[in-house]
């Protein structure tokens, strides 16, 4: 399954040149779709420390992760949590390396 840069599913597979993440499309494997949708829903739930050096994204607020899962009707599991943590680590690195 492919999604655009906003996380919206794309009905048809993009042209070969559009598959590059720089073009705004990326592939999400079906077994990761639930985690990707959850992670997308958590975009405003980051713990951010602001100081003289700027903002540092520490990670997700796990209380809010759990609340979001309940609101979305997603059953909690260790595997899902591990997927979210993997995306969290990559997201924090990307946002903090700006």
C-alpha positions as a Markdown table, in Angstrom:
| # | Residue | x | y | z |
|---|---|---|---|---|
| 1 | Unk | 0.0 | 0.0 | 0.0 |
| 2 | Unk | 1.3 | 3.5 | -0.8 |
| 3 | Unk | 0.5 | 6.7 | 1.0 |
| 4 | Unk | 1.2 | 10.3 | 0.2 |
| 5 | Unk | 3.2 | 12.7 | 2.3 |
| 6 | Unk | 0.2 | 13.3 | 4.5 |
| 7 | Unk | -0.4 | 9.6 | 5.2 |
| 8 | Unk | -3.5 | 9.3 | 3.0 |
| 9 | Unk | -3.7 | 6.0 | 1.1 |
| 10 | Unk | -3.2 | 6.2 | -2.6 |
| 11 | Unk | -5.6 | 4.1 | -4.6 |
| 12 | Unk | -3.2 | 3.2 | -7.4 |
| 13 | Unk | 0.5 | 2.5 | -7.2 |
| 14 | Unk | 2.4 | 5.7 | -8.1 |
| 15 | Unk | 4.6 | 5.8 | -11.2 |
| 16 | Unk | 8.1 | 4.4 | -10.7 |
| 17 | Unk | 9.7 | 7.9 | -10.4 |
| 18 | Unk | 7.1 | 8.9 | -7.7 |
| 19 | Unk | 8.0 | 5.9 | -5.5 |
| 20 | Unk | 11.0 | 7.9 | -4.3 |
| 21 | Unk | 10.2 | 9.3 | -0.7 |
| 22 | Unk | 11.5 | 12.6 | -1.9 |
| 23 | Unk | 8.5 | 12.7 | -4.4 |
| 24 | Unk | 6.1 | 12.5 | -1.4 |
| 25 | Unk | 5.0 | 8.9 | -1.7 |
| 26 | Unk | 6.2 | 5.9 | 0.3 |
| 27 | Unk | 5.2 | 2.3 | 0.7 |
| 28 | Unk | 3.7 | 0.9 | 3.9 |
| 29 | Unk | 3.6 | -2.9 | 4.2 |
| 30 | Unk | 0.2 | -4.2 | 5.2 |
| 31 | Unk | 1.5 | -5.6 | 8.5 |
| 32 | Unk | 2.7 | -2.1 | 9.5 |
| 33 | Unk | -0.5 | -0.2 | 8.3 |
| 34 | Unk | -2.1 | -0.1 | 11.8 |
| 35 | Unk | 1.1 | 1.2 | 13.4 |
| 36 | Unk | 1.6 | 3.8 | 10.6 |
| 37 | Unk | -1.9 | 5.1 | 11.1 |
| 38 | Unk | -1.5 | 5.2 | 14.8 |
| 39 | Unk | 1.9 | 7.0 | 14.5 |
| 40 | Unk | 0.4 | 9.5 | 12.1 |
| 41 | Unk | -2.4 | 10.2 | 14.7 |
| 42 | Unk | 0.3 | 10.9 | 17.3 |
| 43 | Unk | 1.9 | 13.8 | 15.5 |
| 44 | Unk | 0.9 | 16.3 | 18.2 |
| 45 | Unk | 1.8 | 14.1 | 21.1 |
| 46 | Unk | 5.6 | 14.7 | 21.3 |
| 47 | Unk | 7.4 | 15.8 | 24.4 |
| 48 | Unk | 9.4 | 18.8 | 23.4 |
| 49 | Unk | 12.0 | 20.4 | 25.5 |
| 50 | Unk | 12.7 | 24.1 | 24.6 |
| 51 | Unk | 15.8 | 25.9 | 25.7 |
| 52 | Unk | 18.4 | 28.4 | 24.6 |
| 53 | Unk | 19.7 | 25.9 | 22.0 |
| 54 | Unk | 16.2 | 25.4 | 20.5 |
| 55 | Unk | 13.7 | 22.6 | 20.7 |
| 56 | Unk | 14.6 | 19.0 | 21.3 |
| 57 | Unk | 12.0 | 16.3 | 20.5 |
| 58 | Unk | 12.4 | 13.8 | 23.4 |
| 59 | Unk | 9.8 | 11.3 | 22.4 |
| 60 | Unk | 6.1 | 10.5 | 22.5 |
| 61 | Unk | 4.0 | 10.9 | 25.6 |
| 62 | Unk | 3.1 | 7.3 | 26.2 |
| 63 | Unk | 0.0 | 8.2 | 28.2 |
| 64 | Unk | -1.3 | 10.0 | 25.2 |
| 65 | Unk | -0.3 | 7.0 | 23.0 |
| 66 | Unk | -2.5 | 4.8 | 25.1 |
| 67 | Unk | -5.4 | 7.2 | 25.1 |
| 68 | Unk | -5.1 | 7.6 | 21.3 |
| 69 | Unk | -5.2 | 3.8 | 20.9 |
| 70 | Unk | -8.4 | 3.6 | 23.0 |
| 71 | Unk | -10.0 | 6.4 | 20.9 |
| 72 | Unk | -9.1 | 4.6 | 17.7 |
| 73 | Unk | -10.2 | 1.2 | 19.0 |
| 74 | Unk | -6.8 | -0.3 | 18.6 |
| 75 | Unk | -6.0 | -3.2 | 20.9 |
| 76 | Unk | -2.7 | -2.9 | 22.7 |
| 77 | Unk | 0.1 | -5.3 | 22.0 |
| 78 | Unk | 3.9 | -5.5 | 22.6 |
| 79 | Unk | 4.5 | -5.8 | 18.8 |
| 80 | Unk | 2.5 | -2.7 | 18.1 |
| 81 | Unk | 4.3 | -0.8 | 20.8 |
| 82 | Unk | 7.7 | -1.9 | 19.4 |
| 83 | Unk | 6.7 | -0.6 | 16.0 |
| 84 | Unk | 5.7 | 2.7 | 17.4 |
| 85 | Unk | 9.0 | 3.0 | 19.3 |
| 86 | Unk | 10.9 | 2.3 | 16.1 |
| 87 | Unk | 9.1 | 5.1 | 14.3 |
| 88 | Unk | 9.5 | 7.3 | 17.3 |
| 89 | Unk | 13.3 | 6.9 | 17.4 |
| 90 | Unk | 13.5 | 7.6 | 13.6 |
| 91 | Unk | 11.2 | 10.6 | 13.9 |
| 92 | Unk | 13.1 | 12.1 | 16.9 |
| 93 | Unk | 16.4 | 11.7 | 15.0 |
| 94 | Unk | 15.0 | 13.3 | 11.9 |
| 95 | Unk | 13.5 | 16.2 | 13.8 |
| 96 | Unk | 16.5 | 16.8 | 16.0 |
| 97 | Unk | 19.0 | 16.6 | 13.2 |
| 98 | Unk | 17.5 | 19.6 | 11.4 |
